[in-house]
Amino acid sequence: MRPVTHNTKVKVVDAPQGFAGEGFFTTKMSEAVGLARSNSIWPLPFATSCCGIEFMATMAAHYDLARFGAERLSFSPRQCDLIMVMGTISKKMAPVLRQVYLQMAEPRWVMAVGACASSGGVFDTYSVLQGIDQVIPVDVYVPGCPPRPEAIIDGFMRIQDLIRTESIRRRESDKYKELLNSYGIQ
Amino acid sequence: MLLQITNTPFNYFPIMIQIVIAVCFVAVMMGATHFLGPKRKTSDKLENFECGIEQEGNARQPLAVKYFLVAILFVLFDVEVIFFYPYAINFRTLGWNGFLAVMMFVAFFVIGFTYIIKKGALVWED
């Protein structure tokens, strides 16, 4: 019989900075919220081409994005915090992408994976959107054509950093509203 | 004697308290998320989600009642046929009594069938 082995290398996220006493712990609201949000992201894979294949590898057992708390992919934007745009976005697809982004839950983040989503890539042509940041605000760009799963994970961790350090008032700030207005988003 | 004293319903009171607290915790948390969670209720966001494609028309269109009639009548006679299968297997053992029972059953259906034919429920063209 095979010996039963338990995973003893389980990692737990570090507690945020705060004041610890006997039987209690206090910290800032934004840090606690950031910690919770960054480790329970629900990604929406918007995969249109080969970067989507790399994403499949990223979600599979070997690279296992679920380690970062992103176990649950959702294909309804209503439930998602992070839209991962992977692949060439043609100009005809742009309004669809924009609409999916608009209907996501708040707060929401955007990750452009691969050269096509970031800049149009090799498709410097009339029919292809030259980067999704022309229609929606992007938080993290992942370079590569297509990027390896490691690169996608790296981009995902950068997103986690952004979420962890984001002020809970950021989405109400004038600067953020100005950014959305520049994209014509209400 | 000792068992009787220790086993009063009052001993389960802490469990009751725990259940009440558990239910209240869930209710408060679910209510609080609606007040505390960030929201942005714009007309774009509240539109129906149709995979990002512009929605067209209404999903609730009137449908000809003929489809429903034919469908429900089909189910009726389909069930009638289903009853024949167990009868066919027990055909010999049930004998004449079974035969008469099934004939009666079929006769009821034939009456119903002539009724819907007379009513014109199966006439597709108006």
Boltz contact constraints between the chains, C-beta under 6 A:
constraints:
  - contact:
      token1: [A, 96]
      token2: [B, 52]
      max_distance: 6.0
  - contact:
      token1: [A, 99]
      token2: [B, 52]
      max_distance: 6.0
  - contact:
      token1: [A, 100]
      token2: [B, 52]
      max_distance: 6.0
  - contact:
      token1: [A, 102]
      token2: [B, 44]
      max_distance: 6.0
  - contact:
      token1: [A, 102]
      token2: [B, 45]
      max_distance: 6.0
  - contact:
      token1: [A, 103]
      token2: [B, 45]
      max_distance: 6.0
  - contact:
      token1: [A, 103]
      token2: [B, 49]
      max_distance: 6.0
  - contact:
      token1: [A, 106]
      token2: [B, 38]
      max_distance: 6.0
  - contact:
      token1: [A, 106]
      token2: [B, 39]
      max_distance: 6.0
  - contact:
      token1: [A, 106]
      token2: [B, 40]
      max_distance: 6.0
  - contact:
      token1: [A, 107]
      token2: [B, 38]
      max_distance: 6.0
  - contact:
      token1: [A, 186]
      token2: [B, 42]
      max_distance: 6.0
